[in-house]
């Protein structure tokens, strides 16, 4: 088994591997990672081969003597060939650790793809990481709604059902929109007011991503008459999971319950297209729960899955 540094000639093979891997997502794709300005990150992607055959990828960036997988995406870590056994998975981690030590790195941080994103879920990788000396840096909880109900309203708790029906009575409607500029104003104002933070992406970056992925990044917007009340930006991450990357509403119109209706419409849309899960994102930050946000998501039939970040001091 050998570990190779990625070069541009490997691009086609990399993208093909992500598309067929057990746990590949949009966030592991070079196409997605390319939206970052070239000066933002120093890439050091790695390819792990067994007897000349690629079995895993490791997208990563370098900061001083630290390797981070990945600094510019929700998930990084090991992208695994489907069907790998426990021993091969262990050796892949062991060989990557050896490579990093031999190249003088002092620390590695990775955020692994949650189990719901796997075509064939297993936890061999978690075992292999811990067995090779990795420790948990943090374990965030992401809220996930299964998409197995044709009518998701039947799975909502009573409060969420009432709020969804109220939105419909008030004349709120949901449609797919390209008006990212209006949504971004709502998002920026909401995040600034509630959390004193800015969105992960600038509006320019969000529009660039939409241009890169016209069919896989979708804005669902809630309107009353011609006014946008809120929206959800969905990333189609892989054939199994859609991710609500941004969820926001205009506080002045909260009484119309636009977010409840947005959840309802997105769930129906995802079910009808054969996806298995809607990932609503985390309701913890550095392992501190936002109990209210957690309850709100649970009222729409969400349950928690772990989004684990690991660390190894080499």
KOLMARDO-986193 format. One record per residue (C-alpha): residue number from 0; z, x, y. Coordinates in nm, 3 decimals, padded with zeros to 5 digits. Last residue first. Layout:
<rs>
R resi       z       x       y
R  NUM       Z       X       Y
...
</rs>
This chain:
<rs>
R resi       z       x       y
R  313  01.499  00.204  01.306
R  312  01.706 -00.059  01.480
R  311  01.580 -00.380  01.322
R  310  01.576 -00.719  01.494
R  309  01.486 -01.067  01.378
R  308  01.398 -01.389  01.562
R  307  01.415 -01.716  01.370
R  306  01.274 -02.054  01.467
R  305  01.488 -02.283  01.253
R  304  01.395 -02.643  01.180
R  303  01.562 -02.947  01.333
R  302  01.483 -03.313  01.281
R  301  01.282 -03.545  01.500
R  300  01.270 -03.921  01.437
R  299  01.205 -04.022  01.800
R  298  01.578 -04.063  01.869
R  297  01.613 -03.706  01.738
R  296  01.412 -03.585  02.038
R  295  01.645 -03.755  02.285
R  294  01.951 -03.641  02.090
R  293  01.840 -03.277  02.107
R  292  01.765 -03.305  02.478
R  291  02.115 -03.440  02.537
R  290  02.277 -03.171  02.322
R  289  02.106 -02.881  02.500
R  288  02.212 -02.624  02.244
R  287  02.301 -02.261  02.325
R  286  02.139 -02.041  02.059
R  285  01.963 -01.819  02.315
R  284  01.809 -02.140  02.443
R  283  01.835 -02.444  02.214
R  282  01.632 -02.763  02.230
R  281  01.327 -02.592  02.087
R  280  00.973 -02.722  02.074
R  279  00.840 -03.070  02.001
R  278  00.665 -02.962  01.680
R  277  00.453 -03.253  01.556
R  276  00.405 -03.231  01.181
R  275  00.161 -03.305  00.898
R  274 -00.175 -03.331  01.074
R  273 -00.430 -03.566  00.922
R  272 -00.621 -03.680  01.230
R  271 -00.477 -04.033  01.231
R  270 -00.125 -03.895  01.204
R  269 -00.173 -03.666  01.505
R  268 -00.309 -03.946  01.726
R  267 -00.031 -04.185  01.622
R  266  00.233 -03.921  01.699
R  265  00.068 -03.840  02.033
R  264  00.071 -04.209  02.129
R  263  00.438 -04.261  02.045
R  262  00.552 -03.936  02.207
R  261  00.362 -04.027  02.525
R  260  00.517 -04.374  02.524
R  259  00.867 -04.228  02.516
R  258  00.769 -03.975  02.784
R  257  00.642 -04.246  03.022
R  256  00.971 -04.440  03.035
R  255  00.884 -04.652  03.342
R  254  01.232 -04.579  03.482
R  253  01.139 -04.207  03.492
R  252  00.896 -04.274  03.777
R  251  01.057 -04.068  04.053
R  250  01.144 -03.803  03.794
R  249  00.775 -03.719  03.746
R  248  00.734 -03.632  03.381
R  247  00.715 -03.323  03.160
R  246  00.645 -03.203  02.808
R  245  00.472 -02.865  02.767
R  244  00.396 -02.683  02.441
R  243  00.399 -02.995  02.225
R  242  00.286 -02.825  01.905
R  241  00.047 -02.972  01.649
R  240  00.098 -02.862  01.289
R  239 -00.089 -02.864  00.958
R  238 -00.447 -02.753  01.029
R  237 -00.323 -02.474  01.262
R  236 -00.174 -02.449  01.611
R  235 -00.336 -02.752  01.770
R  234 -00.167 -02.703  02.107
R  233 -00.060 -03.023  02.281
R  232  00.013 -03.049  02.653
R  231  00.230 -03.356  02.713
R  230  00.214 -03.561  03.029
R  229  00.386 -03.737  03.313
R  228  00.363 -04.020  03.564
R  227 -00.004 -03.976  03.660
R  226 -00.092 -04.239  03.920
R  225 -00.413 -04.445  03.887
R  224 -00.256 -04.769  03.762
R  223  00.048 -04.641  03.577
R  222 -00.061 -04.331  03.394
R  221  00.071 -04.119  03.107
R  220 -00.125 -03.802  03.033
R  219 -00.210 -03.639  02.700
R  218 -00.341 -03.291  02.776
R  217 -00.518 -03.119  02.486
R  216 -00.547 -02.757  02.377
R  215 -00.739 -02.734  02.048
R  214 -01.078 -02.882  02.140
R  213 -01.149 -02.683  02.457
R  212 -00.980 -02.369  02.321
R  211 -01.097 -02.078  02.539
R  210 -01.155 -02.310  02.837
R  209 -00.815 -02.471  02.783
R  208 -00.660 -02.124  02.765
R  207 -00.823 -02.032  03.096
R  206 -00.696 -02.355  03.252
R  205 -00.344 -02.270  03.139
R  204 -00.380 -01.917  03.272
R  203 -00.496 -02.042  03.614
R  202 -00.212 -02.294  03.625
R  201  00.030 -02.010  03.561
R  200  00.176 -02.003  03.214
R  199  00.537 -02.001  03.095
R  198  00.622 -02.266  03.354
R  197  00.866 -02.165  03.631
R  196  01.245 -02.173  03.616
R  195  01.525 -02.330  03.821
R  194  01.626 -02.546  03.522
R  193  01.612 -02.908  03.635
R  192  01.451 -02.886  03.981
R  191  01.222 -02.592  03.909
R  190  01.121 -02.725  03.570
R  189  01.041 -03.069  03.713
R  188  00.851 -02.940  04.016
R  187  00.641 -02.704  03.804
R  186  00.565 -02.970  03.543
R  185  00.469 -03.239  03.794
R  184  00.244 -02.996  03.984
R  183  00.098 -02.876  03.652
R  182  00.011 -03.233  03.553
R  181 -00.192 -03.278  03.871
R  180 -00.379 -02.951  03.815
R  179 -00.431 -03.010  03.442
R  178 -00.647 -03.313  03.512
R  177 -00.857 -03.285  03.197
R  176 -00.706 -03.602  03.052
R  175 -00.647 -03.768  02.715
R  174 -00.509 -04.116  02.771
R  173 -00.174 -04.291  02.783
R  172 -00.106 -04.625  02.947
R  171  00.191 -04.755  03.146
R  170  00.163 -05.123  03.232
R  169  00.532 -05.196  03.274
R  168  00.536 -05.389  02.946
R  167  00.400 -05.084  02.762
R  166  00.664 -04.857  02.913
R  165  00.932 -05.111  02.819
R  164  00.810 -05.112  02.458
R  163  00.852 -04.734  02.440
R  162  01.199 -04.755  02.596
R  161  01.310 -05.024  02.350
R  160  01.184 -04.824  02.053
R  159  01.353 -04.507  02.181
R  158  01.686 -04.685  02.219
R  157  01.661 -04.844  01.873
R  156  01.588 -04.521  01.686
R  155  01.222 -04.449  01.623
R  154  01.077 -04.464  01.269
R  153  00.915 -04.809  01.308
R  152  00.757 -04.695  01.637
R  151  00.578 -04.424  01.439
R  150  00.326 -04.676  01.304
R  149  00.107 -04.492  01.052
R  148  00.411 -04.288  00.952
R  147  00.354 -03.950  00.780
R  146  00.347 -03.738  01.095
R  145  00.682 -03.566  01.043
R  144  00.866 -03.498  01.372
R  143  00.999 -03.148  01.438
R  142  01.262 -03.030  01.686
R  141  01.297 -02.652  01.707
R  140  01.636 -02.488  01.659
R  139  01.676 -02.125  01.769
R  138  01.814 -01.855  01.543
R  137  01.887 -01.533  01.728
R  136  01.870 -01.157  01.671
R  135  01.909 -01.204  01.298
R  134  01.930 -00.874  01.111
R  133  01.661 -00.657  00.955
R  132  01.769 -00.399  00.698
R  131  01.495 -00.409  00.433
R  130  01.676 -00.672  00.224
R  129  01.703 -00.894  00.533
R  128  01.329 -00.876  00.601
R  127  01.235 -00.921  00.235
R  126  01.458 -01.227  00.195
R  125  01.316 -01.394  00.505
R  124  00.966 -01.306  00.383
R  123  01.021 -01.458  00.041
R  122  01.117 -01.784  00.207
R  121  00.846 -02.013  00.075
R  120  00.619 -02.282  00.216
R  119  00.263 -02.328  00.085
R  118  00.040 -02.410  00.381
R  117  00.307 -02.264  00.605
R  116  00.351 -02.397  00.961
R  115  00.654 -02.610  00.868
R  114  00.837 -02.294  00.762
R  113  00.877 -02.156  01.114
R  112  00.657 -01.860  01.217
R  111  00.863 -01.542  01.261
R  110  00.985 -01.399  01.588
R  109  00.986 -01.020  01.570
R  108  01.182 -00.735  01.723
R  107  01.142 -00.371  01.616
R  106  01.348 -00.074  01.735
R  105  01.334  00.304  01.750
R  104  00.965  00.384  01.717
R  103  00.873  00.742  01.634
R  102  00.549  00.694  01.445
R  101  00.702  00.774  01.105
R  100  00.973  00.514  01.164
R   99  00.715  00.248  01.247
R   98  00.508  00.327  00.938
R   97  00.814  00.322  00.711
R   96  00.922 -00.016  00.846
R   95  00.571 -00.150  00.784
R   94  00.581 -00.015  00.430
R   93  00.912 -00.184  00.352
R   92  00.794 -00.516  00.496
R   91  00.476 -00.513  00.286
R   90  00.676 -00.393 -00.016
R   89  00.906 -00.697  00.005
R   88  00.609 -00.934  00.029
R   87  00.449 -00.765 -00.273
R   86  00.773 -00.804 -00.470
R   85  00.824 -01.168 -00.372
R   84  00.476 -01.281 -00.467
R   83  00.185 -01.334 -00.228
R   82 -00.004 -01.662 -00.283
R   81 -00.149 -01.713  00.064
R   80 -00.202 -01.392  00.256
R   79  00.075 -01.343  00.506
R   78  00.092 -01.324  00.884
R   77  00.404 -01.118  00.950
R   76  00.579 -01.148  01.283
R   75  00.446 -01.329  01.586
R   74  00.539 -01.666  01.724
R   73  00.559 -01.824  02.069
R   72  00.315 -01.570  02.212
R   71  00.303 -01.285  02.466
R   70  00.568 -01.042  02.345
R   69  00.473 -01.079  01.978
R   68  00.589 -00.919  01.763
R   67  00.774 -00.662  01.970
R   66  00.767 -00.289  01.890
R   65  01.025 -00.087  02.083
R   64  01.010  00.280  02.185
R   63  00.889  00.204  02.541
R   62  00.759 -00.152  02.521
R   61  00.484 -00.182  02.260
R   60  00.303 -00.500  02.161
R   59  00.256 -00.663  01.823
R   58  00.041 -00.867  01.586
R   57  00.143 -00.786  01.225
R   56 -00.116 -00.874  00.963
R   55 -00.076 -00.913  00.589
R   54 -00.252 -00.883  00.250
R   53 -00.568 -00.692  00.345
R   52 -00.732 -00.539  00.034
R   51 -00.775 -00.163  00.009
R   50 -00.532 -00.117 -00.278
R   49 -00.274 -00.323 -00.085
R   48 -00.346 -00.336  00.286
R   47 -00.122 -00.402  00.586
R   46 -00.292 -00.436  00.925
R   45 -00.108 -00.358  01.249
R   44 -00.143 -00.467  01.611
R   43 -00.022 -00.222  01.877
R   42 -00.105 -00.388  02.207
R   41  00.017 -00.255  02.541
R   40  00.088 -00.568  02.738
R   39  00.036 -00.699  03.092
R   38 -00.241 -00.457  03.196
R   37 -00.514 -00.635  02.998
R   36 -00.439 -00.970  03.162
R   35 -00.326 -01.215  02.892
R   34 -00.592 -01.458  02.770
R   33 -00.679 -01.214  02.489
R   32 -00.378 -01.323  02.282
R   31 -00.549 -01.653  02.206
R   30 -00.878 -01.494  02.090
R   29 -00.686 -01.229  01.901
R   28 -00.534 -01.509  01.694
R   27 -00.170 -01.489  01.591
R   26 -00.062 -01.759  01.839
R   25 -00.329 -02.000  01.709
R   24 -00.144 -02.001  01.379
R   23 -00.148 -01.821  01.043
R   22  00.121 -01.907  00.788
R   21 -00.050 -01.902  00.447
R   20 -00.349 -01.710  00.577
R   19 -00.704 -01.854  00.580
R   18 -00.770 -01.872  00.955
R   17 -00.554 -01.567  01.030
R   16 -00.760 -01.361  00.781
R   15 -01.092 -01.460  00.939
R   14 -00.963 -01.365  01.285
R   13 -00.847 -01.023  01.163
R   12 -01.171 -00.954  00.974
R   11 -01.378 -01.025  01.286
R   10 -01.154 -00.809  01.504
R    9 -01.131 -00.505  01.273
R    8 -01.398 -00.310  01.465
R    7 -01.174 -00.340  01.771
R    6 -00.907 -00.124  01.609
R    5 -00.584 -00.230  01.440
R    4 -00.340  00.042  01.334
R    3 -00.326  00.072  00.958
R    2 -00.042  00.026  00.709
R    1 -00.090  00.131  00.347
R    0  00.000  00.000  00.000
</rs>
